[in-house]
Every structure is written in structure tokens, then in C-alpha cells.
Amino acid sequence: MDDKIKYEIEFPIHVSPSLLYQYISTPSGLSEWYADNVNSRGEFFTFIWSESEEKAKLIGKKSGERIKFRWMEDEEEDYYFELRIQVDEITKDVSLMVTDFAEEDELEEGKMLWENMISNLKQILGST
């Protein structure tokens, strides 16, 4: 298997960091925009879409700031995806930073998928 490439995308979002954190860190919040349904048992999350189901382990969390998951299929690897809230100290603008990994030939597809999902999130939050 080829090594995956790490990438980071910044999405400005006009919403309070505390509200945004609820949508990126809780099963109910994630199931509003990321998957059709999300269940959690301790540090294990199950993401359910109409055609598939993926399990991820919560590998990092800082309340109000970020959450980091590793897909169980990547358990032996250093790959993860992280959702991090960044607030500009001067302007107080809020951005959601997405860090993920993709194989080189799937990089653009991965970025487009995040753009679509974050667009859904912005719609739900009323932040266009």
C-alpha cells in the first residue's frame, strides 16, 4: 500500500466555538452532518452511512477545541483525522481546521468530500 499524504484544510465558520464543538465531538452532532448515524461506546465511535459502517477510535480530545479519530482499519498506521477549532486572537474569526490523510490519487477526492461535508455543517449551523 502506498503511503498516504497528510493534508489540512481551513474552513471559516461564523458560529460560536462552543456550539461548533458540540457538532464535531458528540455522536448526535456528528450524525447531523458527517454520517447518517453515529454511535459511541467509550472511546469507540461507529459511523453509519446508508451503504456502509466504519468504526473509529477516539485518540485525542481537548474540550472545546479539537477531536481526533483513527479509523480501526488504520489501527496499525499513524493515520488519523482531526477536527480542530481555531479562533483568531485579533479578529475572533472562527475556523474549523480539518487534518486528514489520503493516498495521492485520492487526495482531491478527499478534499472535495470534506468541502461537501463542511458545507452541510455550515448549512445546519446557519453559517453560510
C-alpha positions in Angstrom: 0.0 0.0 0.0 1.2 3.5 -0.8 1.9 5.9 2.0 -0.9 8.4 2.5 -0.3 12.1 2.3 -1.3 14.4 5.2 -3.4 17.4 4.3 -5.0 20.2 6.2 -7.9 22.4 5.1 -9.3 25.5 6.8 -13.0 26.3 6.7 -14.1 29.7 8.1 -17.3 29.3 10.1 -19.4 32.1 11.5 -20.6 30.4 14.7 -19.5 30.3 18.4 -16.7 27.8 19.1 -18.7 26.1 21.9 -21.6 25.4 19.5 -19.3 24.2 16.8 -17.6 21.9 19.3 -20.9 20.1 20.0 -21.2 19.3 16.3 -17.7 17.9 16.0 -17.4 16.0 19.2 -20.7 14.3 20.0 -22.4 11.4 18.3 -25.7 13.4 17.9 -23.7 16.4 16.5 -21.7 14.3 14.1 -24.8 12.5 12.8 -26.3 15.8 11.8 -23.6 16.4 9.1 -20.9 13.8 9.0 -22.7 10.5 8.8 -26.3 9.2 8.8 -25.9 8.0 12.3 -23.1 7.9 14.9 -23.0 5.7 18.0 -20.3 5.7 20.7 -19.2 3.2 23.3 -16.5 4.8 25.4 -13.6 5.7 23.1 -15.1 3.8 20.1 -17.4 5.5 17.6 -19.4 3.8 14.9 -20.1 5.9 11.8 -23.1 4.7 9.8 -23.9 5.7 6.2 -26.7 4.1 4.1 -24.3 1.7 2.4 -21.6 1.2 5.0 -20.4 1.3 8.5 -17.0 2.3 9.8 -15.5 2.1 13.3 -13.1 4.7 14.7 -11.2 5.1 17.9 -11.1 8.4 19.7 -7.4 9.0 20.1 -7.3 12.6 21.2 -9.7 15.3 22.6 -9.3 18.7 24.1 -12.6 20.0 25.3 -13.9 23.0 23.3 -11.0 22.8 20.9 -10.4 19.6 19.0 -11.2 15.9 18.5 -9.0 13.3 16.8 -10.1 9.8 15.5 -8.3 6.9 14.0 -10.2 4.5 11.7 -10.0 0.9 13.0 -8.8 -0.2 9.6 -5.8 2.1 10.0 -5.1 0.9 13.6 -1.6 -0.2 12.7 -0.8 3.1 11.0 -0.3 6.6 12.1 -3.2 7.9 10.0 -6.0 9.9 11.7 -8.4 12.6 11.1 -8.7 15.6 13.3 -11.3 18.4 13.6 -9.8 21.5 15.3 -11.4 24.8 16.1 -9.2 27.8 15.6 -10.1 31.3 16.8 -8.1 34.3 15.5 -6.9 36.2 18.6 -7.4 39.6 17.0 -10.5 39.3 14.8 -12.1 36.4 16.8 -12.9 34.8 13.5 -13.6 31.0 13.9 -12.3 28.4 11.6 -12.6 24.6 11.5 -9.3 23.0 10.6 -9.5 19.5 9.1 -6.5 17.3 9.1 -6.7 14.0 7.2 -4.7 11.6 5.1 -5.3 10.3 1.6 -3.5 8.3 -1.0 -2.0 10.5 -3.7 -4.6 9.5 -6.3 -7.4 10.2 -3.9 -6.2 13.5 -2.5 -8.5 15.8 -4.5 -11.5 13.5 -3.9 -10.8 13.5 -0.1 -10.6 17.3 -0.1 -13.9 17.6 -2.1 -15.6 15.2 0.3 -14.6 17.4 3.3 -15.7 20.5 1.4 -19.2 19.0 0.9 -19.5 17.8 4.5 -18.4 21.1 5.9 -20.8 22.8 3.6 -23.6 20.7 5.1 -22.4 21.6 8.6 -22.4 25.3 7.8 -26.0 25.0 6.5 -27.1 23.3 9.7 -25.4 25.9 11.8 -26.8 28.7 9.7 -23.3 29.9 8.8 -23.2 30.4 5.0 
